[in-house]
Amino acid sequence: MDQDGNKASTLAAERRIPHSFGSVAEAVRFAPRDAIFDVAAPASQLIHILPQLPDRAAVLIQKPMGETLQEARVIRDLCRSKSFTAAVNFSLRYSPNNLAAAALASSGLLGEIHDIEVQTSTYTPWHLWTFLATAPRLEILYHSIHYFDLIRSWLGNPQGVYARTVKNPHTANLAATKTIAIFDTATPSACSLPPITTTTSAQSISTALSNGRGSTRGSNHDGRKSRLPYWETRYRRIRGARLRLPALALRPG
């Protein structure tokens, strides 16, 4: 579905998709009763799209859940009033390397986790999403929110977050694309996001868990700017992620 009907039909023909639509209303009329609506749209448009979906629908909402707290509350109220079975697309907690680490933790091999660190340096082609050029808040809402949710999956909701975002000279026309954050958790834990940069020449993502006696680290690093399309890079990054858990688990000191 695309507001530009010609775009939708052209892509459908290229990919041999039997149907295409130029509006949400058209898609809803065609959808079967058990359809799952994947709303991959700019956050600012969610409050306009969700009212058009049928009551009691299953809805996967692209992150973030609105661009402001007020929008998030409107989205929450819409989901409740229309009895949606709804979820926001936070997929990093289900990534292969995190699932492997979670399996180790649930088996008791990691002890009591009290420290989590996520560090990312990656090239993100922001120009592919033209609506982001005018977004007043960018990096945390459209990127680091995944890492925030990853930490929540381990330690629960924090009592507070100390964060600072800054601009990158390579994307001076955009809002901030670099974040440093520290979570204040309710448990005797510490978790942090050292510099998360999303417009650089290298690609690296690492996650470290600590239990006081040692640490476990999973990482993915290629050390150079990828020439692959963004979506193919992400796919290969997941397929080729190296989880160095056995070598580093419970490292002394």
N, C-alpha and C positions, 0 to 999 in steps of 0.2 A: 504494500500500500504506500502510495506517495501522493502528496497534494498535487504534484504535477503528474497527471494521468499518463502523458506520453512517456515520461521517465519510467513509470511503473510498468507499462505495457512493453517497452523496449527491453527492460531488464528481464521481464518474464519470458519474452521470446528467446533471449540469449540463453537463459538458464533452463528453458523448457518447463517453465512453471505454467500450469494450465489456466490460472486465473490471476488477474491483477485488479487493483481498485484505486480510485482517485480520492476516496474519502473514508473516514472511519465508519460513517453510516452505511456505506456500500459493503464494507467488510463485515460489519455486524449482521447485516441482512443475509449474507451468504453463509456465515459461520454456523456449524452444527451446534447442537445444544451442549455438547461436552467439549467445546473448543477451549483452549487455553490461550488467552490474549497476551502476547509478548509485546509490551508497550516500550519499544526502544526509541524514545523521542527525547528532545531536550527537556530538561527538568521543568523549565518555565511553562511547558505545554501540557504537563500532566493534569493540571486542574481543569483544563479544557477538554481533554480526551476522556478521562475516566467517567464523567457524567453520561457519555454516549454509549458506554458498555452496558450490556444487560445485567439486571439484578442477579445476584448469586453466581456471578461468573468467576472463573479462576483466572487470576491476573498476575503476571510477572512484570514488575515495574522496574525499568532501568534506573540505576542509581544516578544521581542522588535523589532523595525523596523530597524534591522541591529545592529551590535555590535559597530560600529563607525559612526561618522557623515558622513564620506565619503560613507559608505555602505548605510546609510539612503537616501542620495541624489541619489545614483544609483537606489535604490528601487523606489523612487519617480519618477524618469525619466522613468523607465521601465513601471510603472503603467500608466503614461501619454502617452508614445509612443504606448502602446498596448491597450489604451482606456479601461482599466479595470474600473469596478465599485468596488472599493477596500476599505477595512476598516482594521484597526489594532485592535486586540482583547483586548480592554479596557472595561471590563465588570463590574468593581466595581461600576461605576456610576449608573448602572442599578440594583444594589443589592436591596433586599426588604427594608432594613432599610434606605438606602439612598433615595429611592423613597418615603418612608413615610415622611422623613424629608423635601424633596423637595416639597411634597404636602403641608406640613405645611407652608413652606416659601412662596409658590405661593399664598396661601390663605391670607397672610399678618399677620399670627399669630406670626411670629418670628421677625418681624420688619426688619431693615437693618442689614444684616450680615456683620461683619467686622473682625471676627476672626475665624479661623478654626484650630483645632488641631487634629492630628491623631497619636495614639500611639499603637504600635503592639509588642507583644512578642509571638512568635509562634515557634513550632517545625516544621522544614521543612526537610524531608529526601532527602537531596541533592544527595545522592548516587543513587537514582532512575534515575537520568539523568547523565549518565557517561560523556557526552560531556562537562558538566560544570566543570569537574575536571581541564581542561586546559583553561577555560575562563578567560581572563585577567581582566575583570570587571564583577561582578556577582550580587551583592545585588540590586543596583538601577535598573539595566537593566532587571533582571529577577524576581524581587519581588516588590520593592518599587515603581516602575513605575506605578503600579495600584493606589497607594495612591497619587502620583503626579497628575495623571489624575483625580482622584476624586476631588482634590482641584481645578484643572483647570475647572471642570464642574460647580463649584460654583463661582469662582472668575475670570475665564479667564486665559490667558497665563500670567505668571509672567514676570517682567522686568529682573529678575535675580534670581538665586538660590545659596544660600550658603550651601554647603554640605560637610560632612566628613564621610568617610566610614572606618571601622576598621575590623580587623580579629577577629574571635572567636576561643579561644583555643580548643574548641571541634571539629573544622573543620580547623585545621591548614594547611591542604593540599589544601584548597580552597582559592580563593580570598576573599575579605572582605564580611562579611555577617551581618554587623551592620551599620546602617545609622542614622545620625542626620542631619536634613536639615531645613532651614528657607527660605521661599519664599518672594521675594521682589515684591509686586504687584503694579499695576498702580493705583488702587483705595486706599483710606485711610483705608487699611485693613492690618491685620497681619495674617499670617498663618504659621504653623510650623509642623514639624514632629519630635517630641521628639524621644528618642531612638527607632528605629525599629530593633529588633533583630529577626533573623529568624532561630536560632538554640539554643533553650533553653528548659527547662524542663516544662514550663507552656505555656498555650495557651490563649492569650487575645488580643482582638482587640477593640479599642474604638475610637469614633469620637465625637468631641465636636464643637458646633457652638455657637458663642457669638455675641450679638448685643449691648453690652455696659450696658444694664440693667439686663441681666441675661444670662443663657446659656441653651443649649439643648444638651443632650448627648445620644448617642446610643452605646451600648456595647455588647460584647459577651465574656464570660470568663468561663473557666471550671477549671482553677487552677491546672491542672495536665497534664502530658504528655499523649497524646492519644495513645491507643493501636490499634486503627483502621487504616486501610490503608489510605494513604494521601487523595485520592480522596473521600473516604467515609466520612472522617473527615470533609472535606470541604463541602460536601453535607449536613451533619448533622448540621454543623455550620450555614449554611444558613437557614435550616429548623427550627433550634432551637434558632435563634438569638433573644435576648431580646432587644426591643427598649423601653427604659424607658423615652419616651418623655413627656407624660402627667405629670409625677411627677416632672420633672426637667425643663420643658419649662419655660422660663422667670423667673427663680429663682431670687428673690431680691438680689442685690449686685453683 
